[in-house]
Amino acid sequence: MNEQFGKEYKLCSQKIIDTIFIEKKSVKAYPFVLSYLELPLPNSSPFQITVSVPKRIFKKAHDRNRIKRLMRECIRKNKLNLEPFLVDNKKQVALFMIYTAREELTIELLQKKTKQLFKQLIDELSKDTKN
Protein backbone atom coordinates (compact mmCIF):
# COMPACT_ATOMS: atom_id res chain seq x y z
CA MET A 1 0.00 0.00 0.00
CA ASN A 2 1.21 3.49 -0.74
CA GLU A 3 0.79 6.72 1.21
CA GLN A 4 -0.84 8.70 -1.58
CA PHE A 5 -4.09 10.48 -0.84
CA GLY A 6 -5.66 11.00 -4.24
CA LYS A 7 -9.07 11.89 -5.58
CA GLU A 8 -10.50 8.40 -5.01
CA TYR A 9 -10.23 8.97 -1.22
CA LYS A 10 -12.21 12.22 -1.22
CA LEU A 11 -15.89 12.05 -0.37
CA CYS A 12 -17.84 14.54 -2.50
CA SER A 13 -21.37 13.11 -2.65
CA GLN A 14 -23.77 15.36 -0.73
CA LYS A 15 -26.28 12.51 -0.56
CA ILE A 16 -23.76 10.22 1.22
CA ILE A 17 -22.65 13.03 3.55
CA ASP A 18 -26.29 13.67 4.56
CA THR A 19 -26.79 9.94 5.18
CA ILE A 20 -23.73 9.84 7.45
CA PHE A 21 -25.33 12.41 9.76
CA ILE A 22 -28.74 10.73 9.67
CA GLU A 23 -27.19 7.42 10.85
CA LYS A 24 -25.21 9.19 13.64
CA LYS A 25 -22.45 6.63 14.18
CA SER A 26 -19.28 8.29 15.41
CA VAL A 27 -16.05 7.88 17.34
CA LYS A 28 -14.22 10.62 19.21
CA ALA A 29 -10.60 11.36 20.03
CA TYR A 30 -10.04 14.98 20.99
CA PRO A 31 -9.72 17.16 18.84
CA PHE A 32 -11.52 14.98 16.27
CA VAL A 33 -15.00 13.59 15.84
CA LEU A 34 -15.25 10.97 13.10
CA SER A 35 -18.73 10.15 11.81
CA TYR A 36 -18.89 7.07 9.63
CA LEU A 37 -21.23 4.99 7.55
CA GLU A 38 -20.60 1.56 6.12
CA LEU A 39 -21.91 1.39 2.56
CA PRO A 40 -20.84 0.46 -0.96
CA LEU A 41 -18.93 3.35 -2.52
CA PRO A 42 -18.91 4.14 -6.24
CA ASN A 43 -15.18 3.39 -6.62
CA SER A 44 -12.78 0.69 -5.47
CA SER A 45 -11.08 2.55 -2.58
CA PRO A 46 -11.76 1.11 0.89
CA PHE A 47 -12.82 4.48 2.32
CA GLN A 48 -13.67 8.02 1.33
CA ILE A 49 -13.33 10.95 3.72
CA THR A 50 -14.25 14.60 4.06
CA VAL A 51 -12.57 16.92 6.58
CA SER A 52 -14.22 19.91 8.19
CA VAL A 53 -13.17 22.80 10.42
CA PRO A 54 -15.98 24.96 11.85
CA LYS A 55 -16.20 28.54 10.64
CA ARG A 56 -17.71 29.48 13.99
CA ILE A 57 -14.41 28.67 15.76
CA PHE A 58 -11.88 29.72 13.09
CA LYS A 59 -13.17 32.89 11.45
CA LYS A 60 -10.38 33.29 8.91
CA ALA A 61 -10.34 31.00 5.88
CA HIS A 62 -6.55 30.68 5.89
CA ASP A 63 -6.67 29.27 9.44
CA ARG A 64 -9.35 26.72 8.47
CA ASN A 65 -7.46 25.76 5.32
CA ARG A 66 -4.22 25.21 7.23
CA ILE A 67 -5.90 22.93 9.76
CA LYS A 68 -7.63 20.98 6.97
CA ARG A 69 -4.28 20.58 5.23
CA LEU A 70 -2.76 19.22 8.47
CA MET A 71 -5.72 16.86 8.92
CA ARG A 72 -5.35 15.49 5.38
CA GLU A 73 -1.63 14.95 5.98
CA CYS A 74 -2.40 13.01 9.19
CA ILE A 75 -4.94 10.88 7.32
CA ARG A 76 -2.45 10.23 4.52
CA LYS A 77 0.22 9.10 7.00
CA ASN A 78 -2.09 6.93 9.10
CA LYS A 79 -4.39 5.40 6.50
CA LEU A 80 -2.09 2.38 6.39
CA ASN A 81 -3.60 1.37 9.76
CA LEU A 82 -7.17 1.46 8.41
CA GLU A 83 -6.90 0.26 4.81
CA PRO A 84 -5.74 -3.35 5.39
CA PHE A 85 -8.59 -3.97 7.86
CA LEU A 86 -11.19 -2.69 5.39
CA VAL A 87 -9.70 -4.60 2.45
CA ASP A 88 -9.44 -7.87 4.43
CA ASN A 89 -13.06 -7.61 5.60
CA LYS A 90 -14.31 -6.40 2.18
CA LYS A 91 -15.81 -3.25 3.67
CA GLN A 92 -16.17 0.25 2.31
CA VAL A 93 -16.71 3.19 4.65
CA ALA A 94 -17.67 6.82 4.16
CA LEU A 95 -16.07 9.10 6.78
CA PHE A 96 -16.63 12.69 7.87
CA MET A 97 -13.92 14.09 10.18
CA ILE A 98 -14.55 17.26 12.21
CA TYR A 99 -11.92 19.27 14.07
CA THR A 100 -13.30 20.44 17.44
CA ALA A 101 -10.39 22.16 19.23
CA ARG A 102 -10.46 25.93 19.72
CA GLU A 103 -6.80 26.39 18.72
CA GLU A 104 -4.42 24.89 16.20
CA LEU A 105 -2.61 21.89 17.68
CA THR A 106 0.79 20.51 16.70
CA ILE A 107 1.13 18.06 13.84
CA GLU A 108 2.65 15.44 16.17
CA LEU A 109 -0.40 15.51 18.45
CA LEU A 110 -2.75 15.41 15.46
CA GLN A 111 -0.87 12.38 14.06
CA LYS A 112 -1.19 10.55 17.38
CA LYS A 113 -4.89 11.35 17.70
CA THR A 114 -5.61 10.33 14.10
CA LYS A 115 -3.96 6.96 14.73
CA GLN A 116 -6.02 6.57 17.91
CA LEU A 117 -9.20 7.55 16.05
CA PHE A 118 -8.61 5.00 13.28
CA LYS A 119 -7.94 2.33 15.92
CA GLN A 120 -11.29 3.14 17.58
CA LEU A 121 -13.01 3.01 14.20
CA ILE A 122 -11.52 -0.43 13.50
CA ASP A 123 -12.74 -1.63 16.91
CA GLU A 124 -16.27 -0.32 16.20
CA LEU A 125 -16.39 -1.87 12.73
CA SER A 126 -15.12 -5.21 14.03
CA LYS A 127 -17.84 -5.16 16.74
CA ASP A 128 -20.44 -4.59 14.01
CA THR A 129 -19.01 -7.54 12.06
CA LYS A 130 -19.29 -9.89 15.04
CA ASN A 131 -22.93 -8.95 15.71
C-alpha positions as CSV (number, residue, x, y, z in Angstrom):
1,M,0.0,0.0,0.0
2,N,1.2,3.5,-0.7
3,E,0.8,6.7,1.2
4,Q,-0.8,8.7,-1.6
5,F,-4.1,10.5,-0.8
6,G,-5.7,11.0,-4.2
7,K,-9.1,11.9,-5.6
8,E,-10.5,8.4,-5.0
9,Y,-10.2,9.0,-1.2
10,K,-12.2,12.2,-1.2
11,L,-15.9,12.1,-0.4
12,C,-17.8,14.5,-2.5
13,S,-21.4,13.1,-2.6
14,Q,-23.8,15.4,-0.7
15,K,-26.3,12.5,-0.6
16,I,-23.8,10.2,1.2
17,I,-22.7,13.0,3.6
18,D,-26.3,13.7,4.6
19,T,-26.8,9.9,5.2
20,I,-23.7,9.8,7.5
21,F,-25.3,12.4,9.8
22,I,-28.7,10.7,9.7
23,E,-27.2,7.4,10.8
24,K,-25.2,9.2,13.6
25,K,-22.4,6.6,14.2
26,S,-19.3,8.3,15.4
27,V,-16.1,7.9,17.3
28,K,-14.2,10.6,19.2
29,A,-10.6,11.4,20.0
30,Y,-10.0,15.0,21.0
31,P,-9.7,17.2,18.8
32,F,-11.5,15.0,16.3
33,V,-15.0,13.6,15.8
34,L,-15.3,11.0,13.1
35,S,-18.7,10.2,11.8
36,Y,-18.9,7.1,9.6
37,L,-21.2,5.0,7.5
38,E,-20.6,1.6,6.1
39,L,-21.9,1.4,2.6
40,P,-20.8,0.5,-1.0
41,L,-18.9,3.4,-2.5
42,P,-18.9,4.1,-6.2
43,N,-15.2,3.4,-6.6
44,S,-12.8,0.7,-5.5
45,S,-11.1,2.5,-2.6
46,P,-11.8,1.1,0.9
47,F,-12.8,4.5,2.3
48,Q,-13.7,8.0,1.3
49,I,-13.3,10.9,3.7
50,T,-14.2,14.6,4.1
51,V,-12.6,16.9,6.6
52,S,-14.2,19.9,8.2
53,V,-13.2,22.8,10.4
54,P,-16.0,25.0,11.9
55,K,-16.2,28.5,10.6
56,R,-17.7,29.5,14.0
57,I,-14.4,28.7,15.8
58,F,-11.9,29.7,13.1
59,K,-13.2,32.9,11.4
60,K,-10.4,33.3,8.9
61,A,-10.3,31.0,5.9
62,H,-6.5,30.7,5.9
63,D,-6.7,29.3,9.4
64,R,-9.4,26.7,8.5
65,N,-7.5,25.8,5.3
66,R,-4.2,25.2,7.2
67,I,-5.9,22.9,9.8
68,K,-7.6,21.0,7.0
69,R,-4.3,20.6,5.2
70,L,-2.8,19.2,8.5
71,M,-5.7,16.9,8.9
72,R,-5.4,15.5,5.4
73,E,-1.6,15.0,6.0
74,C,-2.4,13.0,9.2
75,I,-4.9,10.9,7.3
76,R,-2.4,10.2,4.5
77,K,0.2,9.1,7.0
78,N,-2.1,6.9,9.1
79,K,-4.4,5.4,6.5
80,L,-2.1,2.4,6.4
81,N,-3.6,1.4,9.8
82,L,-7.2,1.5,8.4
83,E,-6.9,0.3,4.8
84,P,-5.7,-3.4,5.4
85,F,-8.6,-4.0,7.9
86,L,-11.2,-2.7,5.4
87,V,-9.7,-4.6,2.5
88,D,-9.4,-7.9,4.4
89,N,-13.1,-7.6,5.6
90,K,-14.3,-6.4,2.2
91,K,-15.8,-3.3,3.7
92,Q,-16.2,0.3,2.3
93,V,-16.7,3.2,4.6
94,A,-17.7,6.8,4.2
95,L,-16.1,9.1,6.8
96,F,-16.6,12.7,7.9
97,M,-13.9,14.1,10.2
98,I,-14.6,17.3,12.2
99,Y,-11.9,19.3,14.1
100,T,-13.3,20.4,17.4
101,A,-10.4,22.2,19.2
102,R,-10.5,25.9,19.7
103,E,-6.8,26.4,18.7
104,E,-4.4,24.9,16.2
105,L,-2.6,21.9,17.7
106,T,0.8,20.5,16.7
107,I,1.1,18.1,13.8
108,E,2.6,15.4,16.2
109,L,-0.4,15.5,18.4
110,L,-2.8,15.4,15.5
111,Q,-0.9,12.4,14.1
112,K,-1.2,10.6,17.4
113,K,-4.9,11.3,17.7
114,T,-5.6,10.3,14.1
115,K,-4.0,7.0,14.7
116,Q,-6.0,6.6,17.9
117,L,-9.2,7.5,16.0
118,F,-8.6,5.0,13.3
119,K,-7.9,2.3,15.9
120,Q,-11.3,3.1,17.6
121,L,-13.0,3.0,14.2
122,I,-11.5,-0.4,13.5
123,D,-12.7,-1.6,16.9
124,E,-16.3,-0.3,16.2
125,L,-16.4,-1.9,12.7
126,S,-15.1,-5.2,14.0
127,K,-17.8,-5.2,16.7
128,D,-20.4,-4.6,14.0
129,T,-19.0,-7.5,12.1
130,K,-19.3,-9.9,15.0
131,N,-22.9,-8.9,15.7
